[in-house]
Amino acid sequence: RLRAWLPRIMPVRWSRYNPSYLEPEVKKESYQKPLEELTDEEREQMELKAVRPIKAAPPILSSSVFSDPMISKFTNMMMKSGNKVLARSLMSQTLEAIKRKQLEKYHKAPENEKETIECNPYVIFHQALKNCQPIIGLSNITKGGKTYQVPVPLTDNRKRFLAMKWLITECRENKHRRTMMPEKLSQELLLAFNNEGPVIKKKHVLHKMAEANRAYAHFRWW
Amino acid sequence: QLNHGCALHTAARDGLSSVSSRDVPAERPRVVFHTSESDPAKHTEQHEGRLYNIPLEEVKAVFPHGLPSRFQQQIQTFNEARVMVRRPALELLAYLKGSNAAHPAVRYVIYGERGTGKTMTLCHVVHYCSRQGWLVLHVPDAHLWVKNCKELLQSSYNKDRLDQPLQASVWLKNFKTSNERFLQEIKTQKKYTWGKRESTEEGRPLGEVVEQGLARVRSASDAVGVVLREIKQQSRRGSFRLLVAVDGVNALWGRTTLRKENKSPVSPEELTLVHNLRKMVRNDWSGGAIVTTLSQTGSLFKPSSAYTPHELLGKEGFDALDPFVPIPVANYSPREFESCYGYYLERKWLQHEKAHTEDGKAELQFLSGSNPRQLDRLAGPL
């Protein structure tokens, strides 16, 4: 329960904040609404915010119009030993490299093909990730002493994670040692956007394995 | 009144011609700040904030070296070279137009904070001078001569000095591309001996000295010294006008990161290239101008917050360059920012949907602080 004499920071499972602390509000639109338009609940919320302390905003939360949660997730996965500055600069260089390649192709293409060429790096990134996501996965289930690879449905989060993980490991391991990450990543993303490349092949291999192990599907109990 | 009318007419013509030639969709009535005036001699205050086009063949001829690397990437992506006309450049061009060839060379030092456009101002002036037919001596970055040198040879001409064959040969190659016709016209006035069997007679065209420097890389630095000396002596006569454009002139009077064989540090005056360039930057010759830029980005042993001439040149450099005309370069004004933003939109460089909105533009202006380099870096991934 909440008491004034309790310390400001208290461990409650993962959160070390006192339960009285409220979440920060980052969206600009919520502060630009005039007083009259607010409903009663919102007015109550505003009065509560005047008296209660607010938690510190985590680094993932951004009020910028250009922030994208998927890009931030990808940057965090690329990060090594907490070097977010480097990971973010690599991500921005990758997006710039994709844009440059596509713009050069766009300017050289004849008039009728210009609409088909996609130049927006964000659209390419999202589409490439979507193309890389597997539909069904395999999980190890031990029955009668033997472990079987059982086909299993995946949650959205798991699909996104697998797509991003495959892209990053493909770039880190199977390329020439001296190529820079933005170069490798932009090449992989463009191939995945066109449904080509080693990551799409890996997804197809996983699908084939799941299809081959169809017989064990009844081992799944969830 | 006539001029006023003409100015309005050209402004309207510029605005209309840009709007009619490009398909600006009806829902974006943004006036794109282009100008069709591609001769820097005709740029005036009404062209301020506008971007003018340099044809790509001219870019290759006038700027074999000297453009910033990010600008070169931009030229390749957009397939055109657009340079913004800004106030410091217009000021410099006005001074150059009014300068007298008989008087000693005036020194101009372009200074400013990081990423405000000093190198681009220098390139604008170089373009103007090459259009006017001047001989342009463009040193793209003097810092490259005082650091990261793989080969240091002891000079055969003077035992105390050190040669840099690679840097000198690269510079000679680019000098040849940009000033072809002058190399045939200017004749040497003295006999130069390069070794036991090679020598250049008196009265031979300067092109031969450059060929000699490129063929025998060991004597490239001496060839550079000869070229500089000949050009300096002959500009006095008035047959051509000389522009000495040095980017990062504070490298000539600082410290170097180079070391001799016995691990003792090398000071700049022990390098032949730096020694000869210092002689060029002195104002004891007439018939031209010296335009230099200070640069903290490539400088050695200087704090990153230093941008004024006194801090970057040090006492020695300031006394050597004194008296000079200082030309400060600042961040974009609101009008210039609009112009740059509009250009990026028109060239489809800003692809993010939110970048086209007013919110996105306000955020870009805030995050970059109207600094040209920051805006370019921010607009890259967007």
Interface residues (C-beta under 8 A of the other chain):
Chain A: S64 V65 F66 M91 S92 Q93 L95 E96 K99 R100 L103 E104 Y106 H107 C119 N120 P121 Y122
Chain B: Q73 Q76 T77 F78 N79 K348 W349 Q351 H352 E353 K354 A355 T357 D359 G360 E363 G380 P381 L382
